[in-house]
Amino acid sequence: MKRKVHELTRAQSLAILGGAAVMLSLAMGMRQSMGLLQPHVVRDLAITAADYSLAIAIQNMVWGVTQPFTGAVVDRYGARPVALFGVLVYLAGLIITSQATSAWMITLGIGVCVGLALSCTASNLAMNVTARAVTPAQRSVAMGAVSAAGSLGLVLASPLAQAMIQRGGWTLALTAFCALAVVMIPAAFMAGGADQVEAERDDNRQTLSDALREAFGHSGYVTLAVAFFVCGLQLVFLTTHLPSYLDLCGIDPSVTASALALIGLFNVFGSYLCGWLGGRYPRHLLLGGVYILRSAIITVYFLLPPTPLSTLVFAAAMGTLWLGVVPLVNGLVVQLFGLKFMATLTGVAFFSHQLGSFLGAWGGGVIFQAIGSYDRAWQAAVVIGLLAGAFQLSIPGPRPGGRRRKPRRWAPEVRAHPPICRIQASVFAANGHGLQDP
């Protein structure tokens, strides 16, 4: 039997939030550390950087294409079965990759399997269960806190991967990742406790097709989804190609691992801050500001000769803005459309994010393969980021805490009459005649 959110005990709420944070942390930490494997996989398997980049690009496309569908399954059947399935697929993908002898096995493992697993275990599902486990007043800060805690996985995964690579090669690093994936199983089970919480009932008569039509007709949602493209492009370009760029520049690999760990560490502060700010200021303006600031930071870093110090400062600055968009995007979707189809609607917006991720991973590899430099790739990432930020800032959005207007719903017998009859019917609504409460 489902219960209302205020009926949850503090321990039950913390268990759900803790499970979501651990699951998100490990899923994203391993995924964002896979760029560390690239130079070693390319050398050992005699494949090209473009081959590895294509596998990461396919991972992002599989994640994006499947996210709306897994979101719909979560909305209908609950988060727990989806999350547990995702963990098992993640584990299978890591095992396949660790046994790879060719490019197609890399693509199947970290491309197809891990991509599908992320749609079941990463930010979309974690934010969905978080939103259900707390009251509306606590929601924005809770999303920021879970997103912040989720970034700690990168602090763990990147040094672990680098240490295992130095000790026994990239296959040993993937074996260590398999152990982390096993830890995700109880975390996924705990996060699934949100399935017992009853969603807000203000839109219970709305169908999925109604929700999609409403979303695609809303300029704020369309803008959010289009601008979300640049988030995926910039972040996946960096996690995939920054290790190779630093390797080309003669920077020690330990600096790369430290930089990724710093991104995760500073993202703890940045994600919580964005969640807190999202409860007080317009989220669409905050999103636009994040995209523009990221572009400015990327510009400064790549214009200067890379050094260990500048790389670590760059990582700290980018980490502050890394996953802060997650609580902002999810909070804006809930603010506009409610909880009922949150997983589906955020999944559709996330598809745009993953199109950008695909271009950032694959396009960066193609540009490097063609001209032997990443200059044009980062320049394109900056220009697209500035355009997206300006686009996001130019569109008016709802005020924090505002509620969308719901259409008045009439009983079938009233809909059959002319509008004047509906006006008369509304007069008698207090007596229960003709008008249904939305």
C-alpha positions in Angstrom: 0.0 0.0 0.0 1.4 3.4 -1.0 1.8 6.2 1.5 2.0 9.9 1.3 5.4 11.5 1.5 4.8 13.1 4.9 4.1 9.7 6.3 7.6 8.5 5.7 9.9 8.4 8.7 13.2 10.2 8.6 15.0 6.9 8.4 13.0 5.8 5.4 13.6 9.1 3.6 17.3 9.0 4.3 17.5 5.4 3.1 15.9 6.3 -0.3 18.1 9.4 -0.7 21.2 7.5 0.4 20.5 4.6 -2.0 19.9 7.1 -4.9 23.1 9.0 -4.1 25.3 5.8 -3.9 23.8 4.4 -7.1 24.2 7.7 -9.0 27.7 8.2 -7.6 29.1 4.9 -8.7 27.3 4.8 -12.1 28.6 8.2 -13.0 32.0 7.9 -11.4 32.9 4.8 -13.5 31.4 6.3 -16.6 33.3 9.6 -16.3 36.6 7.7 -15.6 36.5 5.7 -18.8 38.6 8.3 -20.6 41.5 7.2 -18.5 41.4 3.9 -20.2 41.6 5.3 -23.8 45.3 5.6 -24.4 46.0 2.1 -23.0 43.1 0.4 -24.8 44.1 2.1 -28.1 47.8 0.9 -27.7 47.0 -2.7 -26.5 44.2 -3.5 -28.9 45.8 -1.6 -31.9 42.6 0.4 -32.5 42.3 4.1 -33.2 41.3 7.0 -30.9 38.3 7.4 -33.2 37.3 3.7 -32.6 37.3 4.3 -28.8 35.5 7.7 -29.2 32.8 6.0 -31.3 32.2 3.5 -28.5 31.8 6.3 -26.0 29.6 8.2 -28.5 27.4 5.1 -28.9 27.1 4.8 -25.2 25.7 8.3 -25.0 23.3 7.7 -27.9 22.0 4.4 -26.4 21.6 6.2 -23.0 19.7 9.1 -24.7 17.5 7.0 -26.9 16.5 4.6 -24.2 16.0 7.2 -21.4 12.5 8.3 -22.4 11.4 4.6 -22.5 13.0 3.6 -19.2 11.5 6.7 -17.7 8.1 5.7 -18.9 8.6 2.2 -17.4 9.6 3.9 -14.1 6.5 6.1 -14.1 4.3 3.0 -14.7 6.0 0.1 -12.8 8.4 1.8 -10.3 12.1 2.5 -10.0 13.3 -0.6 -8.2 13.0 -3.2 -11.0 14.4 -0.8 -13.5 17.4 0.1 -11.3 18.3 -3.5 -10.4 18.1 -4.4 -14.1 20.4 -1.5 -14.9 23.0 -2.6 -12.4 23.1 -6.1 -13.9 23.5 -4.7 -17.4 26.3 -2.4 -16.2 28.1 -5.3 -14.7 27.8 -7.3 -17.9 29.1 -4.4 -19.9 32.2 -4.1 -17.7 32.9 -7.8 -18.0 32.6 -7.8 -21.8 34.9 -4.8 -22.0 37.5 -6.4 -19.8 37.7 -9.4 -22.1 37.7 -7.3 -25.3 40.1 -8.1 -28.1 38.7 -5.8 -30.8 36.9 -2.5 -31.3 33.5 -4.1 -31.7 33.7 -5.7 -28.2 34.6 -2.3 -26.7 31.6 -0.9 -28.5 29.3 -3.6 -27.2 30.6 -3.4 -23.6 31.1 0.3 -22.8 28.9 1.5 -25.7 25.7 -0.5 -25.8 25.6 -2.2 -22.4 26.8 0.7 -20.2 24.7 3.1 -22.2 21.6 1.1 -21.5 22.6 0.7 -17.8 23.0 4.4 -17.3 19.5 5.1 -18.5 18.4 2.8 -15.6 20.7 3.9 -12.8 22.0 7.5 -13.4 20.6 11.0 -12.9 17.2 10.6 -14.4 16.2 7.8 -12.0 18.1 9.2 -9.0 16.3 12.6 -9.3 12.9 10.9 -9.8 13.2 8.9 -6.5 14.6 11.9 -4.7 11.7 14.1 -5.8 9.2 11.5 -4.5 11.0 11.0 -1.1 10.8 14.6 0.1 8.2 17.3 0.4 7.9 20.1 -2.3 9.5 22.6 0.0 12.6 20.3 0.5 12.8 19.1 -3.1 15.2 21.5 -4.8 17.8 21.3 -2.0 17.4 17.5 -1.8 18.0 17.1 -5.5 21.1 19.3 -5.2 22.3 17.2 -2.2 21.9 13.9 -4.0 23.5 15.2 -7.1 26.4 16.5 -4.9 26.8 13.2 -3.1 26.6 11.4 -6.5 29.6 13.2 -7.7 31.8 11.6 -5.1 32.0 8.5 -7.2 34.4 10.3 -9.5 36.6 11.1 -6.6 36.8 7.4 -5.9 36.7 5.9 -9.4 39.3 8.0 -11.2 42.2 7.5 -8.6 41.2 3.8 -8.3 41.3 3.4 -12.1 44.7 5.1 -12.4 46.1 3.0 -9.6 44.9 -0.2 -11.1 46.2 0.8 -14.6 49.6 1.4 -13.2 49.6 -1.8 -11.2 48.1 -4.3 -13.7 46.8 -2.5 -16.8 43.3 -1.4 -17.9 41.8 -4.8 -17.5 42.6 -4.7 -13.8 40.9 -1.3 -13.6 37.8 -2.7 -15.1 37.8 -5.6 -12.6 37.9 -3.0 -9.8 34.9 -1.3 -11.5 33.0 -4.6 -11.5 33.4 -4.7 -7.7 32.0 -1.1 -7.5 29.0 -2.3 -9.7 28.2 -5.0 -7.2 27.9 -2.4 -4.5 25.3 -0.7 -6.6 22.9 -3.6 -6.1 21.8 -2.9 -2.5 21.9 0.9 -3.3 19.4 0.3 -6.2 17.2 -1.7 -3.9 17.2 1.1 -1.2 16.4 3.8 -3.8 13.5 1.7 -5.0 11.8 2.4 -1.7 10.4 5.5 -3.4 8.0 3.3 -5.3 5.9 3.1 -2.1 5.4 6.9 -2.0 2.2 8.2 -3.6 2.8 10.9 -6.3 1.0 14.2 -6.1 -2.6 13.8 -7.2 -3.2 17.2 -8.9 -2.8 15.7 -12.4 -4.0 12.1 -11.9 -6.4 12.2 -14.9 -3.6 13.2 -17.3 -2.3 10.6 -19.7 1.2 10.2 -21.0 0.2 11.5 -24.4 -1.5 14.5 -22.7 1.7 15.2 -20.8 3.9 15.0 -23.9 1.6 17.3 -25.9 1.6 19.8 -23.0 5.4 19.7 -22.7 6.1 20.1 -26.4 3.7 23.1 -26.5 5.5 24.8 -23.6 8.3 27.2 -24.8 10.2 26.8 -21.5 10.4 23.1 -21.8 11.4 23.2 -25.4 14.1 25.7 -24.6 15.4 23.6 -21.7 15.6 20.5 -23.9 17.4 22.3 -26.8 19.9 24.1 -24.5 20.5 20.8 -22.6 22.3 19.6 -25.8 25.4 21.8 -25.0 25.7 20.3 -21.5 26.3 16.8 -22.9 28.6 18.1 -25.6 31.0 20.0 -23.3 31.1 17.5 -20.4 31.6 14.3 -22.5 34.2 16.0 -24.8 36.2 16.8 -21.7 35.9 13.4 -19.9 36.6 11.5 -23.1 39.4 13.6 -24.7 41.1 15.6 -21.8 43.2 12.5 -20.8 44.4 12.2 -24.4 45.0 15.9 -24.8 47.1 16.0 -21.6 49.0 12.9 -22.7 49.9 14.6 -26.0 51.1 17.7 -24.0 53.4 15.5 -21.9 51.4 15.9 -18.7 51.9 13.0 -16.3 48.8 10.7 -16.2 48.5 11.1 -12.4 47.6 14.7 -13.1 44.8 13.6 -15.3 43.4 11.3 -12.6 43.8 14.1 -10.0 42.0 16.5 -12.3 39.0 14.1 -12.7 38.9 13.6 -8.9 38.9 17.4 -8.4 36.0 17.7 -10.8 34.0 15.3 -8.6 35.1 16.9 -5.4 34.2 20.5 -6.4 31.0 19.2 -8.0 29.8 18.3 -4.4 29.8 22.0 -3.6 28.5 23.1 -7.0 25.6 20.7 -7.2 24.4 21.5 -3.7 24.7 25.2 -4.4 22.7 25.0 -7.7 20.0 23.0 -5.9 19.9 25.7 -3.1 19.8 28.5 -5.6 17.1 26.8 -7.7 14.7 27.1 -4.8 15.3 30.8 -4.6 15.9 32.1 -8.1 14.6 31.4 -11.6 16.0 28.1 -12.7 16.1 28.9 -16.4 18.3 31.9 -15.7 20.6 29.8 -13.6 20.9 27.2 -16.4 21.8 29.9 -18.9 24.5 31.3 -16.6 26.0 27.8 -16.1 26.3 27.2 -19.8 28.0 30.6 -20.4 30.4 30.3 -17.4 31.5 26.8 -18.6 32.3 28.2 -22.1 34.3 31.0 -20.6 36.4 28.6 -18.4 37.1 26.3 -21.3 38.2 29.2 -23.4 40.7 30.4 -20.8 42.2 27.0 -20.2 42.7 26.0 -23.9 44.1 29.4 -24.9 47.0 29.0 -22.4 49.7 26.3 -22.5 48.6 23.4 -20.2 50.5 22.9 -17.0 49.7 20.6 -14.0 48.7 23.6 -12.0 46.5 25.2 -14.7 44.9 21.8 -15.3 44.0 21.3 -11.6 42.6 24.9 -11.4 40.6 24.2 -14.6 39.2 21.0 -13.1 38.2 22.7 -9.9 36.4 25.5 -11.8 34.6 23.1 -14.1 33.7 20.8 -11.3 31.8 23.6 -9.6 29.6 23.8 -12.6 29.7 20.1 -13.6 26.4 18.5 -12.6 24.7 21.5 -11.1 22.4 21.5 -14.1 20.8 18.2 -12.9 18.8 19.6 -9.9 18.0 22.7 -12.0 16.6 20.8 -15.0 14.7 18.2 -12.9 13.4 20.9 -10.6 12.1 22.9 -13.5 10.4 19.9 -15.1 8.6 19.2 -11.8 7.7 22.9 -11.3 6.1 23.0 -14.8 4.4 19.6 -15.0 4.4 17.9 -11.6 5.7 14.5 -10.5 3.4 12.0 -12.4 5.4 11.8 -15.6 8.6 13.4 -14.4 10.8 10.4 -15.4 9.4 10.4 -18.9 9.6 14.2 -19.5 13.1 14.5 -18.1 14.1 11.5 -20.2 12.9 13.2 -23.4 14.9 16.3 -22.5 17.8 14.1 -21.7 17.8 12.7 -25.2 18.9 16.2 -26.4 21.7 16.1 -23.8 22.9 12.8 -25.2 22.9 14.0 -28.8 25.4 16.6 -27.6 27.3 13.9 -25.7 27.5 11.8 -28.9 28.9 14.8 -30.8 31.3 15.7 -28.0 32.8 12.1 -27.8 32.8 11.1 -31.5 33.2 14.5 -33.0 36.3 15.3 -30.8 37.9 12.0 -32.0 37.1 12.7 -35.6 38.5 16.2 -35.5 41.7 15.0 -33.8 42.1 12.2 -36.3 41.7 14.6 -39.2 43.9 17.5 -38.2 46.0 16.1 -35.3 44.7 18.7 -32.8 41.8 19.4 -30.5 41.8 23.1 -31.2 38.7 23.1 -33.5 36.9 20.8 -31.2 37.1 23.0 -28.1 36.4 26.1 -30.1 33.2 24.6 -31.4 32.2 23.5 -27.8 32.7 27.1 -26.7 30.6 28.7 -29.5 27.8 26.2 -29.0 27.8 26.8 -25.3 27.6 30.6 -25.6 24.7 30.2 -28.0 22.8 27.8 -25.8 23.3 30.0 -22.7 22.0 33.1 -24.5 19.0 31.1 -25.8 18.2 29.9 -22.3 18.5 33.4 -20.8 16.3 34.9 -23.5 13.2 32.8 -22.8 10.9 33.8 -19.9 10.3 31.1 -17.3 8.1 30.5 -14.3 8.9 31.9 -10.9 10.3 29.4 -8.3 7.4 27.9 -6.4 4.9 28.8 -9.1 2.3 26.3 -10.2 1.1 25.7 -13.7 -2.5 26.4 -14.4 -4.6 23.3 -14.9 -7.4 23.1 -17.5 -10.9 22.9 -16.2 -12.3 19.4 -16.9 -16.0 19.0 -17.6 -18.1 15.9 -17.2 -19.1 14.2 -20.5 -22.7 15.3 -20.3 -21.6 19.0 -19.8 -19.1 18.9 -22.7 -22.0 17.9 -25.0 -23.7 21.3 -24.4 -22.9 24.8 -25.6 -20.5 27.0 -23.7 -23.4 28.9 -22.0 -24.5 25.7 -20.4 -21.1 25.1 -19.0 -21.2 28.6 -17.4 -24.6 27.7 -15.9 -23.2 24.3 -14.8 -20.3 26.0 -13.0 -22.8 27.9 -10.9 -24.1 24.7 -9.6 -20.7 23.1 -9.1 -20.9 23.4 -5.4 -23.8 21.0 -5.5 -21.7 18.4 -7.4 -23.4 18.9 -10.8 -21.5 18.9 -14.0 -18.0 20.2 -13.0 -15.2 17.8 -12.1 -12.4 19.0 -9.9 -9.2 19.0 -11.9 
